[in-house]
Every structure is written in structure tokens, then in C-alpha cells.
């Protein structure tokens, strides 16, 4: 089997690269300085078909696949992790829940505007005391005459301050995996509020906040999927989310390797370019080996997910881990090669260094991926 991209995906990759160079890169520095996602980018993203890759064509999407999502994530992250994750959360971490489990009415209401960039979505699962342990969600939803009333707090929620729609995980049953339900909550709902934007190490141009639900009333038809099956729906959605995050790792690493190679060719030390030093050449070669390894594992995982391969979930966990770790090593090596020039804020490698660290945490930590890969080992 060849792991070269086919013509369709190679053409899509080129389309993404062109879009990012033309539309995204000019907005990176202003959005980083402002600490906000450039709102003017939503509609161009939608018009280019980049927000609906896994949305059915009947709802304005492209009927695409996970490999396309990985390629998009890679290209967006070459420019900016903060901009990339904002779009990816709305289109490929929140919206797929509606694609898979939404009613016809929910799909008709939300999928077209999300695919076009006219609406933004967020997914609110993590809580102040509950991160990797999704089954430990404590936000509650109780039945009322009007439908459901939600109470609780969510933390570290990407797009919270931008969201027209939040997909909220709340407890509707007994403790544990079987008592969690997902709800569609509009951003303007009474009783819903968000904290100030959190000051983060990286992803400066993404919006991350606390979400507070104080007697938020939603209609009975706001349930997304099956009651008390939310945990399993979240686990299912994690597969594409982790492909997107692995793709981001490949993108950060690819950009930093390219920047490091250019710098090594131009920077002189001891009377010659850095590339004349064997230690530098070997370091660049090792960076390229790690990048290509992460890229191949990520593409394979996406292809397996698309094909329904029986080992898809293990491949996805492997890709998430390998890409995140390799990315962090490569961007660190790039900063080291740049020396002092890589430590100043205006250096692109410094921004990638900051943005890369979260990839070993978000969407399932390194430790969670290793646990997936070692299940059954102790039996």
C-alpha cells in the first residue's frame, strides 16, 4: 500500500496551502497581538469549503473525510495554532456531534451556518475538577416543564466567548459513564455566562474561557443524541478531534523545520553557513525523520478512521501521541538552532514553541493515549 496522497487529497492540500498563505498569514501577527481570532476570516473559510469537510452536502458540506481534516489542520497550523484550533473546534470537534447524532431539525438549523462560517460552535465538557475523566462530569441537567434546566461550570472551553452554539455535557443519570447527556445550548441562552478570556501560554489568538450555567433552561428537543449516552458520543468524536490535533502537530513541526533549514543556510558562524557544521546538518536530518514519521502515522490513522479499520482507535491514539511529542521536540530544536533569535517574542519559532505544548494535553493527554495503547496488557 502506498502512503502517498492520492491526486484528490494532494490537490486539496495545495488548495489549503494557497488559502493559508493568502488569507491567514497576513492576520497572524495582528490576531496574536490582539489576543483574538480574526472574525473576518470565518466567511472566507466557509466560502472555501474548509469548515464543512465532514458535513453532508445536503447541509452545505463536502462529504469529505478525516484525512482532509488532517491536511487542513496541518496547513492552518503552519501559520498559527490559535487560528487553527478556533476553526477546527467549531468545524471538526463540535459540529461532527450534530452530523452523527443530530435530529433532522437540529442538522437543518445548525450545520449550514457552521459550514459557511456564519455561526461558531464550541464543545463544553471539561470542568474545574474534571479533565481527562469525562465520566466524572458534575454539571447537572434536570427535567422541567419546559424541558431541561442545566447548572454547573465548565473550564478551559475553546471558542466559549465566540460561540453561537455550545454543546454541553451534563449529568442526567447515575454517576459514571452511563449518566451523561449532551445538550445544544445557544450562546444567548438566559443564565449562560462566560468568564474573561484566559491568559494562556500559547494559542494567543484563540478564545478560551470558563462557562457558567446558572439555571439555563433548554427545550426537550435540545438533547443531542440519546439521553445518558453522551459519554460514548464524546469518545466517538474524540477520534476525529485527535486526528485534527495530530495534524496540527505535523503543521507546527513542518513550519519550524522549514524555518530552521532556511536560517541554517543563511546564518554564518566561524566563517561559514551553519549547514557547513555536521552537528547542525545531522540535527536537521533528525528533525526531518521525526516529522515524516509523525506525518505518516497521522495520515495512516486518518485513513484507517475513514475506512472503519478495526485498529482505527489505536492508530488514532498512536498518531496523537507521536505527533504531539515529535512536534514539541522539533520546535524545541528549532528554537535551539535559532539561539537568541528564537527566544524573542517576534520570532515565529517562539510562537510555534508556545503553541505546540498544549498538543500533549488537549484532546486527551499523552498519558491517556498510552493507556489506550496498553489496554489489556496487565490482564
Wavefront OBJ file of the C-alpha trace (Angstrom):
o trace
v 0.000 0.000 0.000
v 1.286 3.439 -0.884
v 1.175 6.173 1.732
v 1.488 8.893 -0.850
v -1.520 11.171 -1.039
v -3.843 10.463 -3.942
v -4.496 13.170 -6.519
v -7.650 14.462 -4.810
v -6.003 14.873 -1.418
v -2.830 16.316 -2.926
v -4.924 18.896 -4.770
v -6.838 19.652 -1.577
v -3.572 20.095 0.311
v -2.416 22.612 -2.306
v -5.727 24.443 -2.010
v -5.315 24.673 1.754
v -1.718 25.885 1.409
v -2.751 28.603 -1.034
v -5.658 29.718 1.170
v -3.470 29.887 4.275
v -0.728 31.854 2.527
v -3.219 34.292 1.041
v -5.871 34.685 3.751
v -4.422 33.541 7.074
v -0.759 34.526 7.305
v -1.408 38.288 6.971
v -3.722 38.069 10.005
v -1.465 36.092 12.325
v 0.541 38.854 13.957
v -2.422 41.250 14.433
v -4.548 38.486 15.935
v -1.745 37.358 18.240
v -1.246 40.928 19.449
v -4.973 41.468 19.943
v -5.465 38.080 21.589
v -8.495 37.344 19.423
v -9.420 35.259 16.423
v -9.803 37.448 13.283
v -13.585 37.405 12.812
v -13.223 38.441 9.171
v -11.741 35.010 8.451
v -14.878 32.963 9.170
v -16.720 33.598 5.931
v -13.677 33.093 3.648
v -13.048 29.784 5.433
v -16.641 28.818 4.811
v -16.665 30.001 1.201
v -13.533 27.931 0.517
v -15.324 24.838 1.818
v -12.902 24.420 4.732
v -15.469 24.333 7.547
v -17.699 21.576 6.234
v -15.356 18.798 5.166
v -17.255 16.101 7.099
v -20.679 17.722 6.776
v -23.141 16.175 4.294
v -23.506 18.049 1.017
v -27.221 18.387 1.727
v -26.322 20.693 4.619
v -23.681 22.743 2.824
v -20.733 20.451 3.383
v -18.357 18.458 1.230
v -18.977 14.848 2.292
v -15.220 14.686 2.867
v -13.064 12.587 5.179
v -10.746 12.614 8.159
v -7.617 12.700 6.030
v -8.789 16.006 4.559
v -9.292 17.313 8.104
v -5.714 16.274 8.987
v -4.379 18.083 5.922
v -6.348 21.237 6.736
v -5.142 21.165 10.346
v -1.560 20.775 9.162
v -1.720 23.730 6.796
v -3.556 26.048 9.204
v -1.082 25.301 11.986
v 1.872 26.128 9.785
v 0.594 29.684 10.091
v -0.956 29.799 13.566
v -2.034 27.335 16.209
v -4.500 29.774 17.739
v -6.253 30.467 14.460
v -6.163 26.786 13.532
v -7.709 25.476 16.722
v -10.505 28.054 16.663
v -11.719 26.899 13.269
v -11.056 23.225 13.985
v -13.008 23.223 17.262
v -16.085 24.686 15.616
v -15.985 22.610 12.442
v -14.396 19.302 13.497
v -14.731 18.941 17.261
v -18.225 20.370 17.844
v -20.112 20.164 14.537
v -19.463 16.423 13.970
v -21.607 15.685 17.015
v -24.540 17.171 15.121
v -23.574 15.358 11.925
v -23.583 12.000 13.722
v -26.311 12.373 16.308
v -28.409 15.418 15.495
v -32.062 15.188 14.591
v -33.124 16.358 11.144
v -34.284 19.644 12.677
v -31.019 20.137 14.600
v -28.974 19.420 11.488
v -31.015 21.785 9.349
v -30.765 24.520 11.988
v -27.031 24.350 12.666
v -24.988 22.550 10.021
v -25.403 25.031 7.128
v -24.367 28.127 9.150
v -21.472 26.267 10.777
v -20.201 25.098 7.377
v -20.500 28.583 5.889
v -18.811 30.382 8.773
v -21.962 32.273 9.699
v -22.084 30.522 13.079
v -19.422 29.313 15.520
v -19.647 26.292 17.799
v -17.904 25.210 20.965
v -17.907 21.998 22.969
v -18.100 22.321 26.753
v -17.064 19.131 28.538
v -14.041 19.936 30.743
v -14.798 21.210 34.255
v -12.642 22.754 37.006
v -12.306 19.331 38.639
v -12.802 17.060 35.634
v -10.483 16.874 32.629
v -9.414 13.504 31.279
v -12.068 11.784 33.409
v -15.029 12.620 31.158
v -17.250 10.206 33.099
v -16.774 12.427 36.160
v -18.801 15.347 34.752
v -20.696 17.095 37.566
v -22.709 19.719 35.642
v -26.333 18.677 36.065
v -29.431 18.698 33.881
v -32.826 18.099 35.492
v -36.153 17.775 33.784
v -38.608 20.658 33.969
v -41.975 21.516 32.493
v -40.135 23.420 29.738
v -37.567 20.725 29.037
v -34.293 20.725 30.990
v -32.502 23.034 33.437
v -28.696 22.983 33.396
v -26.416 24.029 36.243
v -22.652 23.851 36.537
v -19.288 25.230 35.469
v -17.042 24.373 32.562
v -13.392 25.377 32.287
v -10.809 25.861 29.505
v -13.541 25.980 26.853
v -12.222 26.992 23.436
v -14.496 29.369 21.478
v -16.658 29.993 24.562
v -16.724 33.746 24.007
v -17.382 33.392 20.264
v -19.932 30.602 20.253
v -23.396 30.867 18.807
v -23.841 27.278 19.948
v -22.312 25.268 22.781
v -22.522 21.504 23.021
v -22.692 20.934 26.773
v -22.116 17.680 28.633
v -24.277 17.343 31.743
v -25.234 14.606 34.158
v -28.760 13.301 33.727
v -28.376 9.911 35.379
v -26.310 7.891 37.799
v -22.608 8.571 38.368
v -20.230 7.229 35.763
v -20.241 6.736 32.026
v -23.907 5.904 31.657
v -25.324 9.103 33.131
v -24.055 11.848 30.794
v -26.130 13.589 28.107
v -25.185 16.205 25.509
v -27.288 19.336 25.037
v -27.401 22.071 22.407
v -27.270 25.415 24.214
v -27.424 28.673 22.297
v -24.853 31.286 23.224
v -27.592 33.790 24.062
v -29.417 31.472 26.499
v -30.549 33.110 29.738
v -28.364 32.055 32.653
v -25.365 31.236 30.427
v -22.303 33.388 31.055
v -18.591 33.247 30.371
v -15.587 34.474 32.282
v -12.875 36.720 30.953
v -10.552 35.290 28.289
v -7.894 33.197 29.982
v -4.282 34.327 29.510
v -2.577 31.267 28.064
v 0.999 30.232 27.387
v 0.131 29.748 23.709
v -2.807 29.876 21.313
v -2.982 33.614 21.989
v -5.392 34.208 19.116
v -7.921 31.641 20.365
v -10.698 32.369 22.850
v -10.612 30.203 25.995
v -12.877 30.851 28.986
v -14.845 29.491 31.880
v -18.515 28.814 31.128
v -21.126 29.143 33.871
v -24.586 27.603 33.561
v -26.948 29.067 36.151
v -30.447 27.596 35.732
v -30.104 27.546 31.956
v -33.393 26.299 30.533
v -33.417 24.435 27.228
v -36.285 22.754 25.415
v -36.764 18.994 25.451
v -35.550 18.817 21.858
v -32.167 20.297 22.860
v -30.889 16.826 23.726
v -28.219 15.850 21.206
v -28.242 12.125 20.570
v -29.522 9.738 23.192
v -30.145 10.552 26.819
v -27.432 9.111 29.079
v -25.273 8.192 26.063
v -23.250 11.398 25.962
v -20.042 9.842 27.288
v -19.960 7.366 24.422
v -20.760 10.064 21.876
v -17.842 12.117 23.223
v -15.498 9.122 22.982
v -16.572 8.580 19.375
v -15.992 12.238 18.497
v -12.558 12.172 20.117
v -11.300 10.126 17.173
v -11.630 12.932 14.612
v -10.613 15.528 17.208
v -7.354 13.678 17.821
v -6.713 13.395 14.091
v -7.090 17.179 13.851
v -4.723 17.732 16.777
v -2.183 15.298 15.331
v -2.406 17.212 12.054
v -1.733 20.415 13.963
v 1.410 18.878 15.417
v 2.620 17.964 11.937
v 1.951 21.520 10.771
v 3.851 23.212 13.598
v 6.775 20.837 13.118
v 6.844 21.233 9.335
v 6.883 25.016 9.572
v 9.638 25.043 12.185
v 11.790 22.609 10.227
v 11.473 24.805 7.146
v 12.319 27.920 9.157
v 15.303 26.165 10.754
v 16.657 24.980 7.417
v 16.395 28.456 5.900
v 18.068 30.000 8.938
v 20.893 27.429 8.925
v 21.630 28.171 5.273
v 21.724 31.930 5.827
v 23.307 32.258 9.273
v 27.085 32.229 9.323
v 29.252 31.088 12.195
v 33.021 30.618 12.225
v 33.216 31.946 8.678
v 30.651 29.649 7.009
v 26.896 28.935 6.975
v 25.616 26.756 9.822
v 24.909 23.977 7.326
v 28.677 23.501 6.982
v 28.666 22.135 10.542
v 27.991 18.404 10.700
v 26.225 18.700 14.040
v 23.710 21.141 12.524
v 23.126 19.043 9.405
v 22.566 15.934 11.491
v 20.168 17.773 13.788
v 18.120 18.924 10.786
v 18.101 15.378 9.416
v 16.821 14.021 12.717
v 14.106 16.692 12.803
v 13.026 15.659 9.306
v 12.941 11.967 10.268
v 10.692 12.722 13.235
v 8.437 14.951 11.146
v 7.962 12.393 8.394
v 7.353 9.639 10.935
v 4.650 11.709 12.625
v 3.127 12.652 9.272
v 2.908 9.048 8.070
v 1.418 7.796 11.336
v -1.134 10.623 11.255
v -2.155 10.035 7.650
v -2.437 6.296 8.287
v -4.616 6.889 11.343
v -6.901 9.219 9.380
v -7.182 6.714 6.536
v -7.973 3.913 8.971
v -10.609 6.030 10.697
v -12.205 6.826 7.344
v -12.195 3.145 6.373
v -13.629 1.885 9.659
v -10.496 -0.189 10.244
v -10.705 -2.385 13.377
v -7.450 -0.868 14.664
v -8.516 2.721 13.952
v -8.820 3.832 17.585
v -5.350 2.515 18.408
v -3.927 4.159 15.302
v -5.528 7.453 16.292
v -4.108 7.251 19.828
v -0.681 6.420 18.391
v -0.838 9.356 15.966
v -1.963 11.787 18.656
v 0.918 10.752 20.900
v 3.638 10.522 18.244
v 2.727 13.785 16.562
v 2.453 15.793 19.782
v 5.750 14.522 21.186
v 7.626 14.832 17.887
v 6.228 18.308 17.328
v 7.395 19.523 20.719
v 10.853 18.088 20.152
v 11.148 19.614 16.676
v 10.003 23.098 17.683
v 12.363 22.965 20.661
v 15.225 22.020 18.341
v 14.276 24.912 16.059
v 14.458 27.378 18.942
v 17.832 25.924 19.938
v 19.167 26.296 16.402
v 17.970 29.910 16.195
v 19.666 30.657 19.508
v 18.840 34.047 20.969
v 16.894 34.963 17.845
v 14.488 32.130 18.610
v 13.819 33.327 22.149
v 12.360 36.729 21.333
v 8.596 37.084 21.043
v 8.543 38.271 17.457
v 10.252 35.104 16.268
v 7.857 32.690 14.530
v 9.593 29.702 16.132
v 8.909 31.172 19.575
v 5.191 31.316 18.754
v 5.188 27.736 17.492
v 7.076 26.676 20.623
v 4.336 28.186 22.812
v 1.511 26.798 20.712
v 2.893 23.271 20.465
v 2.948 22.477 24.177
v -0.822 22.169 24.553
v -0.940 19.380 21.973
v 0.364 16.952 24.605
v -2.579 17.904 26.848
v -5.676 18.853 24.854
v -7.919 16.210 23.310
v -6.505 13.540 25.610
v -3.121 13.770 27.312
v -0.062 11.739 26.382
v -0.895 9.505 29.318
v -4.433 8.850 28.054
v -3.097 7.841 24.634
v -0.601 5.466 26.232
v -3.362 3.987 28.362
v -5.426 3.320 25.228
v -2.441 1.618 23.616
v -1.718 -0.570 26.660
v -5.258 -1.737 27.464
v -5.294 -5.421 28.200
v -1.552 -5.529 28.799
v -1.963 -6.200 32.537
v -4.539 -8.971 32.105
l 1 2 3 4 5 6 7 8 9 10 11 12 13 14 15 16 17 18 19 20 21 22 23 24 25 26 27 28 29 30 31 32 33 34 35 36 37 38 39 40 41 42 43 44 45 46 47 48 49 50 51 52 53 54 55 56 57 58 59 60 61 62 63 64 65 66 67 68 69 70 71 72 73 74 75 76 77 78 79 80 81 82 83 84 85 86 87 88 89 90 91 92 93 94 95 96 97 98 99 100 101 102 103 104 105 106 107 108 109 110 111 112 113 114 115 116 117 118 119 120 121 122 123 124 125 126 127 128 129 130 131 132 133 134 135 136 137 138 139 140 141 142 143 144 145 146 147 148 149 150 151 152 153 154 155 156 157 158 159 160 161 162 163 164 165 166 167 168 169 170 171 172 173 174 175 176 177 178 179 180 181 182 183 184 185 186 187 188 189 190 191 192 193 194 195 196 197 198 199 200 201 202 203 204 205 206 207 208 209 210 211 212 213 214 215 216 217 218 219 220 221 222 223 224 225 226 227 228 229 230 231 232 233 234 235 236 237 238 239 240 241 242 243 244 245 246 247 248 249 250 251 252 253 254 255 256 257 258 259 260 261 262 263 264 265 266 267 268 269 270 271 272 273 274 275 276 277 278 279 280 281 282 283 284 285 286 287 288 289 290 291 292 293 294 295 296 297 298 299 300 301 302 303 304 305 306 307 308 309 310 311 312 313 314 315 316 317 318 319 320 321 322 323 324 325 326 327 328 329 330 331 332 333 334 335 336 337 338 339 340 341 342 343 344 345 346 347 348 349 350 351 352 353 354 355 356 357 358 359 360 361 362 363 364 365 366 367 368 369 370 371 372 373 374 375 376 377 378 379
